[in-house]
Amino acid sequence: MTSRLSFAWLVVAMLLCSPAYADDGHNHDAAPVAPTGPALPRFAATSDLFELVGVVNGKQLTVYLDRFDDNSPAKGAKVDLDIGGAKVVLKEHEPGEFEGNLASEVKAGVTAVTATVVAGSDTDLLAGELDIHEDAHAEVAHSHSWREYVGWGVAVAAVLGVVVWAIRRRVVSRQARAGGAA
């Protein structure tokens, strides 16, 4: 009777306990796939007439120029660009897309960027900044050492050992009450 009552209490306790779930950032699933490289440095400048975005890849520079009012590429525009006091010659690759080469790679820090844009009868001066940071330390992914797994294995083995010991003790006490091997 006591074993059935103990089992019933165990079942009730298990049903009343809620399972534990890991919330965001605390599970040990596979990490989401990160981008495969660092983001390229960018700068932006806007005015009432134009929006300009530049992407620096080493010494190569790509500039995108759109009209502010409708976000359409500025076709046939001429862009004179100055990065940190150095003139950059840009050639239109596609409508609103320009390419050029820098004399040297831009150093880390904040660099002033100015662009003179002439598109048809519209002329504008745009200013922005290129902010390049030194490579920061990459975040180290969370990993488990073999010692952590051994610790968990020992804990599980200990719990199983206690359960087996309790069961064997109960069986031996039943056999003693029943008068030996029944």
MIDOSE-1310 file (N, C-alpha, C; in nm, 2 decimals, decimal comma, always signed):
residues 182
mtsr	+0,08/-0,12/+0,00/+0,00/+0,00/+0,00/+0,09/+0,13/+0,00; +0,19/+0,13/+0,08/+0,28/+0,25/+0,09/+0,35/+0,27/-0,04; +0,39/+0,16/-0,11/+0,45/+0,18/-0,24/+0,36/+0,24/-0,34; +0,23/+0,20/-0,34/+0,13/+0,26/-0,44/+0,11/+0,40/-0,40
lsfa	+0,10/+0,43/-0,27/+0,08/+0,57/-0,23/+0,20/+0,66/-0,27; +0,32/+0,61/-0,25/+0,45/+0,68/-0,29/+0,45/+0,70/-0,44; +0,41/+0,60/-0,52/+0,41/+0,61/-0,66/+0,30/+0,71/-0,70; +0,19/+0,71/-0,64/+0,08/+0,81/-0,67/+0,13/+0,95/-0,64
wlvv	+0,20/+0,97/-0,53/+0,25/+1,11/-0,50/+0,36/+1,15/-0,60; +0,44/+1,05/-0,65/+0,54/+1,08/-0,75/+0,48/+1,13/-0,88; +0,37/+1,06/-0,92/+0,30/+1,09/-1,04/+0,23/+1,23/-1,03; +0,17/+1,26/-0,92/+0,11/+1,39/-0,89/+0,21/+1,50/-0,90
amll	+0,33/+1,48/-0,83/+0,43/+1,58/-0,83/+0,49/+1,60/-0,97; +0,50/+1,50/-1,05/+0,55/+1,51/-1,19/+0,45/+1,59/-1,28; +0,32/+1,56/-1,25/+0,22/+1,63/-1,33/+0,20/+1,78/-1,29; +0,23/+1,81/-1,17/+0,22/+1,95/-1,12/+0,34/+2,03/-1,16
cspa	+0,45/+1,97/-1,18/+0,57/+2,05/-1,21/+0,57/+2,09/-1,36; +0,60/+2,21/-1,38/+0,60/+2,25/-1,52/+0,74/+2,23/-1,58; +0,75/+2,20/-1,71/+0,88/+2,18/-1,76/+0,95/+2,31/-1,78; +1,08/+2,31/-1,77/+1,16/+2,43/-1,79/+1,20/+2,45/-1,94
yadd	+1,18/+2,57/-1,99/+1,21/+2,60/-2,12/+1,31/+2,72/-2,12; +1,40/+2,71/-2,22/+1,50/+2,82/-2,23/+1,44/+2,93/-2,31; +1,46/+3,06/-2,26/+1,41/+3,17/-2,34/+1,51/+3,21/-2,44; +1,48/+3,31/-2,52/+1,57/+3,36/-2,63/+1,71/+3,38/-2,57
ghnh	+1,81/+3,33/-2,64/+1,95/+3,35/-2,61/+2,00/+3,26/-2,50; +1,92/+3,17/-2,45/+1,96/+3,08/-2,34/+1,95/+2,94/-2,37; +1,93/+2,90/-2,50/+1,93/+2,76/-2,53/+2,06/+2,72/-2,59; +2,07/+2,59/-2,62/+2,20/+2,54/-2,67/+2,18/+2,48/-2,81
daap	+2,08/+2,54/-2,88/+2,06/+2,50/-3,02/+2,18/+2,55/-3,10; +2,18/+2,51/-3,23/+2,28/+2,56/-3,32/+2,26/+2,71/-3,33; +2,37/+2,79/-3,33/+2,37/+2,93/-3,34/+2,32/+2,97/-3,48; +2,25/+3,08/-3,50/+2,21/+3,12/-3,63/+2,33/+3,16/-3,71
vapt	+2,32/+3,14/-3,84/+2,43/+3,16/-3,93/+2,46/+3,31/-3,94; +2,58/+3,34/-3,91/+2,62/+3,48/-3,91/+2,67/+3,52/-4,05; +2,67/+3,65/-4,08/+2,72/+3,69/-4,21/+2,86/+3,64/-4,23; +2,91/+3,61/-4,35/+3,04/+3,55/-4,37/+3,15/+3,65/-4,38
gpal	+3,13/+3,77/-4,35/+3,24/+3,87/-4,35/+3,20/+4,00/-4,28; +3,30/+4,08/-4,26/+3,27/+4,21/-4,20/+3,19/+4,30/-4,30; +3,11/+4,38/-4,24/+3,03/+4,48/-4,32/+3,13/+4,58/-4,38; +3,12/+4,62/-4,50/+3,21/+4,72/-4,56/+3,17/+4,86/-4,51
prfa	+3,27/+4,94/-4,49/+3,25/+5,08/-4,44/+3,16/+5,16/-4,54; +3,07/+5,24/-4,48/+2,97/+5,31/-4,57/+2,97/+5,46/-4,51; +2,93/+5,55/-4,60/+2,90/+5,68/-4,56/+2,77/+5,72/-4,64; +2,70/+5,82/-4,59/+2,58/+5,87/-4,65/+2,58/+6,02/-4,63
atsd	+2,51/+6,09/-4,73/+2,49/+6,23/-4,73/+2,36/+6,26/-4,80; +2,28/+6,35/-4,74/+2,15/+6,38/-4,80/+2,13/+6,53/-4,81; +2,05/+6,57/-4,90/+2,01/+6,71/-4,91/+1,86/+6,72/-4,96; +1,81/+6,83/-4,99/+1,67/+6,84/-5,04/+1,65/+6,78/-5,17
lfel	+1,77/+6,77/-5,25/+1,76/+6,72/-5,38/+1,81/+6,58/-5,40; +1,91/+6,54/-5,33/+1,98/+6,41/-5,36/+2,00/+6,33/-5,23; +2,02/+6,20/-5,24/+2,07/+6,11/-5,14/+2,19/+6,04/-5,20; +2,29/+6,03/-5,13/+2,42/+5,97/-5,17/+2,46/+5,87/-5,07
vgvv	+2,50/+5,75/-5,11/+2,55/+5,65/-5,02/+2,68/+5,59/-5,09; +2,79/+5,58/-5,01/+2,91/+5,53/-5,06/+2,96/+5,41/-4,99; +3,01/+5,31/-5,06/+3,06/+5,19/-5,00/+3,21/+5,18/-5,03; +3,29/+5,16/-4,93/+3,44/+5,15/-4,95/+3,48/+5,01/-4,93
ngkq	+3,55/+4,95/-5,03/+3,60/+4,82/-5,02/+3,75/+4,82/-5,05; +3,83/+4,84/-4,95/+3,97/+4,86/-4,97/+4,00/+5,00/-5,04; +4,05/+4,99/-5,16/+4,07/+5,11/-5,24/+3,96/+5,14/-5,34; +3,87/+5,04/-5,35/+3,76/+5,06/-5,45/+3,64/+5,13/-5,38
ltvy	+3,58/+5,22/-5,45/+3,46/+5,30/-5,40/+3,35/+5,29/-5,49; +3,23/+5,26/-5,44/+3,11/+5,25/-5,51/+3,01/+5,35/-5,45; +2,95/+5,44/-5,53/+2,87/+5,55/-5,49/+2,73/+5,53/-5,55; +2,63/+5,54/-5,48/+2,49/+5,54/-5,53/+2,42/+5,67/-5,50
ldrf	+2,37/+5,73/-5,61/+2,31/+5,86/-5,60/+2,16/+5,85/-5,65; +2,07/+5,90/-5,57/+1,92/+5,90/-5,60/+1,87/+6,04/-5,58; +1,76/+6,06/-5,64/+1,69/+6,19/-5,62/+1,61/+6,17/-5,49; +1,61/+6,28/-5,41/+1,54/+6,27/-5,28/+1,39/+6,26/-5,29
ddns	+1,33/+6,32/-5,38/+1,18/+6,33/-5,38/+1,12/+6,20/-5,42; +1,18/+6,12/-5,52/+1,11/+6,00/-5,56/+1,21/+5,87/-5,55; +1,33/+5,89/-5,50/+1,42/+5,78/-5,48/+1,46/+5,71/-5,61; +1,45/+5,78/-5,72/+1,49/+5,73/-5,85/+1,64/+5,76/-5,87
pakg	+1,71/+5,67/-5,95/+1,85/+5,70/-5,97/+1,87/+5,83/-6,04; +1,97/+5,91/-6,01/+2,00/+6,04/-6,07/+2,08/+6,01/-6,20; +2,00/+6,00/-6,31/+2,06/+5,96/-6,44/+2,14/+6,08/-6,50; +2,25/+6,05/-6,56/+2,34/+6,15/-6,62/+2,40/+6,25/-6,53
akvd	+2,41/+6,22/-6,40/+2,47/+6,31/-6,31/+2,62/+6,30/-6,31; +2,68/+6,41/-6,27/+2,83/+6,42/-6,25/+2,85/+6,44/-6,11; +2,94/+6,36/-6,05/+2,97/+6,36/-5,90/+3,12/+6,39/-5,89; +3,15/+6,49/-5,81/+3,29/+6,52/-5,77/+3,30/+6,49/-5,63
ldig	+3,39/+6,40/-5,59/+3,39/+6,35/-5,45/+3,53/+6,38/-5,39; +3,52/+6,42/-5,26/+3,64/+6,46/-5,18/+3,63/+6,38/-5,05; +3,73/+6,29/-5,03/+3,73/+6,21/-4,91/+3,86/+6,25/-4,83; +3,84/+6,31/-4,72/+3,96/+6,35/-4,64/+4,06/+6,44/-4,71
gakv	+4,01/+6,52/-4,80/+4,10/+6,62/-4,87/+4,15/+6,56/-5,00; +4,12/+6,43/-5,03/+4,17/+6,37/-5,15/+4,06/+6,36/-5,25; +4,08/+6,41/-5,37/+3,98/+6,40/-5,48/+3,97/+6,26/-5,53; +3,85/+6,22/-5,56/+3,83/+6,08/-5,62/+3,75/+6,10/-5,75
vlke	+3,81/+6,04/-5,85/+3,74/+6,05/-5,98/+3,64/+5,94/-5,99; +3,51/+5,97/-6,01/+3,41/+5,87/-6,02/+3,36/+5,86/-6,17; +3,33/+5,74/-6,21/+3,27/+5,72/-6,35/+3,14/+5,65/-6,33; +3,04/+5,70/-6,40/+2,91/+5,64/-6,39/+2,91/+5,50/-6,46
hepg	+2,87/+5,40/-6,38/+2,87/+5,26/-6,42/+2,73/+5,23/-6,47; +2,63/+5,27/-6,40/+2,49/+5,25/-6,44/+2,42/+5,38/-6,39; +2,30/+5,41/-6,44/+2,23/+5,53/-6,39/+2,22/+5,53/-6,23; +2,28/+5,63/-6,18/+2,28/+5,65/-6,03/+2,39/+5,57/-5,96
efeg	+2,47/+5,49/-6,03/+2,58/+5,41/-5,97/+2,71/+5,45/-6,03; +2,80/+5,49/-5,94/+2,93/+5,54/-5,98/+3,04/+5,46/-5,91; +3,15/+5,45/-5,98/+3,27/+5,37/-5,93/+3,39/+5,45/-5,94; +3,48/+5,43/-5,85/+3,61/+5,50/-5,85/+3,71/+5,43/-5,76
nlas	+3,84/+5,47/-5,77/+3,94/+5,41/-5,69/+4,01/+5,52/-5,61; +4,03/+5,48/-5,48/+4,10/+5,57/-5,39/+4,25/+5,56/-5,41; +4,33/+5,67/-5,38/+4,47/+5,66/-5,40/+4,53/+5,57/-5,29; +4,47/+5,57/-5,17/+4,52/+5,48/-5,06/+4,40/+5,44/-4,98
evka	+4,41/+5,34/-4,90/+4,30/+5,29/-4,82/+4,28/+5,40/-4,71; +4,15/+5,42/-4,68/+4,11/+5,51/-4,57/+4,15/+5,46/-4,44; +4,22/+5,54/-4,36/+4,26/+5,50/-4,22/+4,15/+5,50/-4,13; +4,17/+5,43/-4,02/+4,06/+5,42/-3,91/+4,04/+5,56/-3,85
gvta	+3,91/+5,59/-3,82/+3,87/+5,71/-3,76/+3,76/+5,78/-3,84; +3,73/+5,90/-3,81/+3,63/+5,97/-3,88/+3,69/+6,06/-3,99; +3,64/+6,04/-4,12/+3,69/+6,12/-4,23/+3,58/+6,19/-4,29; +3,60/+6,32/-4,32/+3,50/+6,41/-4,39/+3,49/+6,37/-4,53
vtat	+3,36/+6,37/-4,58/+3,33/+6,34/-4,72/+3,24/+6,45/-4,77; +3,28/+6,51/-4,89/+3,20/+6,61/-4,95/+3,18/+6,57/-5,10; +3,06/+6,59/-5,15/+3,03/+6,56/-5,29/+2,96/+6,68/-5,35; +3,01/+6,71/-5,47/+2,94/+6,81/-5,55/+2,87/+6,74/-5,66
vvag	+2,73/+6,76/-5,67/+2,65/+6,68/-5,77/+2,59/+6,78/-5,86; +2,61/+6,75/-5,99/+2,54/+6,83/-6,10/+2,46/+6,73/-6,18; +2,33/+6,75/-6,18/+2,24/+6,66/-6,26/+2,14/+6,75/-6,33; +2,16/+6,77/-6,46/+2,07/+6,86/-6,54/+2,09/+7,00/-6,49
sdtd	+1,98/+7,06/-6,45/+1,98/+7,20/-6,40/+2,00/+7,20/-6,25; +2,01/+7,09/-6,18/+2,02/+7,08/-6,04/+2,17/+7,07/-6,00; +2,21/+7,15/-5,91/+2,35/+7,15/-5,85/+2,34/+7,15/-5,70; +2,41/+7,06/-5,63/+2,40/+7,05/-5,49/+2,54/+7,01/-5,43
llag	+2,56/+7,05/-5,30/+2,68/+7,01/-5,23/+2,63/+6,93/-5,11; +2,68/+6,80/-5,10/+2,64/+6,71/-4,99/+2,76/+6,69/-4,90; +2,74/+6,67/-4,77/+2,85/+6,65/-4,68/+2,81/+6,53/-4,59; +2,91/+6,45/-4,56/+2,89/+6,34/-4,47/+3,02/+6,30/-4,40
eldi	+3,02/+6,19/-4,33/+3,14/+6,14/-4,26/+3,15/+5,99/-4,29; +3,28/+5,95/-4,30/+3,31/+5,80/-4,31/+3,37/+5,77/-4,18; +3,31/+5,68/-4,10/+3,36/+5,64/-3,97/+3,41/+5,49/-3,98; +3,54/+5,48/-3,98/+3,60/+5,34/-3,98/+3,66/+5,31/-3,85
heda	+3,62/+5,19/-3,79/+3,67/+5,15/-3,66/+3,77/+5,04/-3,68; +3,86/+5,03/-3,59/+3,95/+4,91/-3,59/+3,87/+4,79/-3,57; +3,92/+4,68/-3,62/+3,84/+4,55/-3,60/+3,83/+4,52/-3,45; +3,71/+4,52/-3,40/+3,69/+4,49/-3,26/+3,70/+4,34/-3,24
haev	+3,72/+4,30/-3,12/+3,74/+4,16/-3,09/+3,61/+4,09/-3,12; +3,62/+3,98/-3,20/+3,50/+3,90/-3,23/+3,45/+3,83/-3,11; +3,31/+3,82/-3,10/+3,25/+3,75/-2,99/+3,28/+3,60/-3,00; +3,32/+3,55/-2,90/+3,35/+3,40/-2,90/+3,22/+3,33/-2,87
ahsh	+3,20/+3,23/-2,96/+3,08/+3,15/-2,95/+3,09/+3,06/-2,82; +2,97/+3,05/-2,76/+2,97/+2,96/-2,64/+2,99/+2,82/-2,67; +3,08/+2,76/-2,61/+3,11/+2,61/-2,63/+3,12/+2,54/-2,50; +3,11/+2,41/-2,50/+3,12/+2,33/-2,38/+3,25/+2,26/-2,38
swre	+3,31/+2,25/-2,27/+3,44/+2,17/-2,26/+3,40/+2,03/-2,22; +3,49/+1,94/-2,24/+3,47/+1,80/-2,20/+3,44/+1,78/-2,05; +3,50/+1,87/-1,97/+3,48/+1,86/-1,83/+3,34/+1,89/-1,79; +3,27/+1,98/-1,86/+3,13/+2,01/-1,83/+3,05/+1,88/-1,86
yvgw	+3,08/+1,81/-1,97/+3,00/+1,69/-2,00/+3,03/+1,58/-1,90; +3,16/+1,57/-1,86/+3,19/+1,47/-1,75/+3,11/+1,50/-1,62; +3,11/+1,63/-1,59/+3,03/+1,67/-1,47/+2,89/+1,62/-1,47; +2,83/+1,65/-1,59/+2,68/+1,61/-1,60/+2,67/+1,46/-1,60
gvav	+2,76/+1,39/-1,66/+2,76/+1,24/-1,66/+2,77/+1,19/-1,52; +2,86/+1,24/-1,44/+2,87/+1,20/-1,30/+2,75/+1,22/-1,22; +2,69/+1,34/-1,24/+2,56/+1,37/-1,17/+2,45/+1,28/-1,21; +2,44/+1,25/-1,34/+2,33/+1,15/-1,38/+2,36/+1,01/-1,32
aavl	+2,49/+0,97/-1,33/+2,52/+0,84/-1,27/+2,49/+0,83/-1,12; +2,51/+0,94/-1,05/+2,49/+0,95/-0,91/+2,34/+0,94/-0,88; +2,26/+1,01/-0,96/+2,11/+1,00/-0,94/+2,06/+0,86/-0,97; +2,11/+0,80/-1,08/+2,07/+0,67/-1,11/+2,11/+0,57/-1,01
gvvv	+2,23/+0,59/-0,95/+2,28/+0,50/-0,84/+2,18/+0,50/-0,72; +2,14/+0,63/-0,68/+2,05/+0,64/-0,57/+1,92/+0,57/-0,60; +1,87/+0,59/-0,72/+1,74/+0,53/-0,75/+1,75/+0,38/-0,75; +1,86/+0,32/-0,81/+1,87/+0,17/-0,81/+1,89/+0,12/-0,66
wair	+1,97/+0,20/-0,58/+1,99/+0,16/-0,44/+1,85/+0,16/-0,37; +1,77/+0,26/-0,39/+1,64/+0,27/-0,32/+1,55/+0,15/-0,36; +1,55/+0,12/-0,49/+1,46/+0,01/-0,54/+1,51/-0,12/-0,48; +1,64/-0,15/-0,48/+1,69/-0,27/-0,43/+1,66/-0,29/-0,28
rrvv	+1,67/-0,18/-0,21/+1,65/-0,18/-0,06/+1,50/-0,21/-0,04; +1,41/-0,16/-0,12/+1,27/-0,18/-0,11/+1,24/-0,33/-0,14; +1,30/-0,38/-0,24/+1,28/-0,52/-0,28/+1,33/-0,62/-0,17; +1,44/-0,59/-0,11/+1,50/-0,67/+0,00/+1,41/-0,66/+0,12
srqa	+1,36/-0,55/+0,15/+1,27/-0,54/+0,27/+1,14/-0,61/+0,25; +1,09/-0,61/+0,12/+0,96/-0,69/+0,09/+0,99/-0,84/+0,11; +1,10/-0,88/+0,06/+1,14/-1,03/+0,07/+1,15/-1,07/+0,22; +1,20/-0,98/+0,30/+1,22/-1,01/+0,44/+1,08/-1,02/+0,51
ragg	+0,99/-0,93/+0,47/+0,86/-0,94/+0,53/+0,78/-1,06/+0,48; +0,80/-1,09/+0,35/+0,73/-1,21/+0,30/+0,78/-1,34/+0,34; +0,89/-1,34/+0,41/+0,95/-1,46/+0,47/+1,05/-1,53/+0,38; +1,13/-1,45/+0,31/+1,23/-1,50/+0,23/+1,19/-1,50/+0,08
aa	+1,24/-1,59/+0,01/+1,21/-1,60/-0,13/+1,08/-1,67/-0,15; +0,98/-1,59/-0,19/+0,85/-1,64/-0,20/+0,82/-1,70/-0,33
